[in-house]
Amino acid sequence: MIVSMALGSGGENTDNESISTVIAETIANHKGVDPADIEPLYTTIDSDALDALFAPRNDGSARTTGQITFIHAGYEITVNSDRTITVELIDEEE
C-alpha cells in the first residue's frame, strides 16, 4: 500500500489537521483500527517538531525545501516541504 496526499499550502489541509495527525489516521485507517490503538508517533519522532518543521515560515510564506523520511509502525513515511505525505507499508508483521 502506498498512500500519497498533499496538505493545503499555508500550513493547513482542508480538515485543518496537523501532519502528525494525518499520518496517524492514515496508518490506523489502513490497519482498520482506531488511531489510539496504534503505536504513538512520538515513540519514533517528535511530532511537535515534525509539525513545526513543515509549518509556514514566520512571515507566512511556505517552505520551499526539505524532506524527512522515517519508519513508524511498519510504514515508511516521507514528508516533503510542499506538505506532500507518502505512507508506504514496508512490514506486513506490524
One Martini backbone bead per residue (centre of mass of N, CA, C, O) as a GRO file, in nm:
protein
   94
    1MET     BB    1   0.095   0.037   0.024
    2ILE     BB    2   0.024   0.363  -0.117
    3VAL     BB    3   0.011   0.695   0.022
    4SER     BB    4  -0.084   1.008  -0.116
    5MET     BB    5  -0.064   1.352   0.007
    6ALA     BB    6  -0.191   1.692   0.005
    7LEU     BB    7  -0.151   1.961   0.172
    8GLY     BB    8  -0.216   2.260   0.227
    9SER     BB    9  -0.118   2.552   0.194
   10GLY     BB   10  -0.020   2.733   0.478
   11GLY     BB   11  -0.048   2.479   0.701
   12GLU     BB   12  -0.314   2.346   0.566
   13ASN     BB   13  -0.584   2.159   0.548
   14THR     BB   14  -0.913   2.102   0.502
   15ASP     BB   15  -0.919   1.987   0.820
   16ASN     BB   16  -0.688   2.114   1.000
   17GLU     BB   17  -0.446   1.911   1.012
   18SER     BB   18  -0.182   1.763   1.109
   19ILE     BB   19   0.066   1.571   1.007
   20SER     BB   20   0.061   1.367   1.245
   21THR     BB   21  -0.242   1.305   1.223
   22VAL     BB   22  -0.249   1.200   0.933
   23ILE     BB   23  -0.059   0.965   0.977
   24ALA     BB   24  -0.217   0.815   1.198
   25GLU     BB   25  -0.483   0.785   1.034
   26THR     BB   26  -0.369   0.627   0.795
   27ILE     BB   27  -0.270   0.381   0.948
   28ALA     BB   28  -0.535   0.309   1.092
   29ASN     BB   29  -0.705   0.271   0.837
   30HIS     BB   30  -0.537   0.040   0.717
   31LYS     BB   31  -0.573  -0.144   0.988
   32GLY     BB   32  -0.867  -0.097   1.119
   33VAL     BB   33  -0.823   0.129   1.343
   34ASP     BB   34  -0.770   0.320   1.596
   35PRO     BB   35  -0.540   0.562   1.656
   36ALA     BB   36  -0.507   0.471   1.966
   37ASP     BB   37  -0.406   0.160   1.867
   38ILE     BB   38  -0.141   0.279   1.791
   39GLU     BB   39   0.160   0.367   1.778
   40PRO     BB   40   0.299   0.632   1.882
   41LEU     BB   41   0.470   0.872   1.713
   42TYR     BB   42   0.663   0.967   1.956
   43THR     BB   43   0.840   0.694   1.949
   44THR     BB   44   0.994   0.807   1.676
   45ILE     BB   45   0.891   1.117   1.678
   46ASP     BB   46   0.868   1.453   1.700
   47SER     BB   47   0.564   1.585   1.632
   48ASP     BB   48   0.606   1.887   1.684
   49ALA     BB   49   0.858   1.915   1.504
   50LEU     BB   50   0.729   1.816   1.245
   51ASP     BB   51   0.514   2.035   1.223
   52ALA     BB   52   0.718   2.279   1.236
   53LEU     BB   53   0.900   2.210   0.989
   54PHE     BB   54   0.622   2.246   0.784
   55ALA     BB   55   0.561   2.514   0.851
   56PRO     BB   56   0.530   2.816   0.814
   57ARG     BB   57   0.676   3.084   0.817
   58ASN     BB   58   0.673   3.374   0.997
   59ASP     BB   59   0.571   3.533   0.720
   60GLY     BB   60   0.380   3.285   0.576
   61SER     BB   61   0.557   3.132   0.407
   62ALA     BB   62   0.654   2.875   0.232
   63ARG     BB   63   0.816   2.601   0.209
   64THR     BB   64   1.084   2.488  -0.037
   65THR     BB   65   1.248   2.291   0.152
   66GLY     BB   66   1.252   1.956   0.223
   67GLN     BB   67   1.295   1.632   0.396
   68ILE     BB   68   1.138   1.336   0.547
   69THR     BB   69   1.236   1.005   0.662
   70PHE     BB   70   1.048   0.736   0.822
   71ILE     BB   71   0.986   0.482   1.064
   72HIS     BB   72   0.645   0.349   1.136
   73ALA     BB   73   0.473   0.074   1.207
   74GLY     BB   74   0.574  -0.045   0.912
   75TYR     BB   75   0.628   0.248   0.787
   76GLU     BB   76   0.702   0.466   0.526
   77ILE     BB   77   0.771   0.814   0.579
   78THR     BB   78   0.706   1.107   0.374
   79VAL     BB   79   0.804   1.454   0.398
   80ASN     BB   80   0.742   1.754   0.233
   81SER     BB   81   0.756   2.094   0.183
   82ASP     BB   82   0.466   2.070   0.020
   83ARG     BB   83   0.297   1.864   0.209
   84THR     BB   84   0.376   1.584   0.118
   85ILE     BB   85   0.249   1.253   0.179
   86THR     BB   86   0.406   0.929   0.233
   87VAL     BB   87   0.262   0.596   0.275
   88GLU     BB   88   0.446   0.285   0.330
   89LEU     BB   89   0.437  -0.043   0.331
   90ILE     BB   90   0.706  -0.270   0.482
   91ASP     BB   91   0.546  -0.435   0.729
   92GLU     BB   92   0.320  -0.688   0.779
   93GLU     BB   93   0.368  -0.745   1.100
   94GLU     BB   94   0.268  -0.462   1.237
   0.00000   0.00000   0.00000
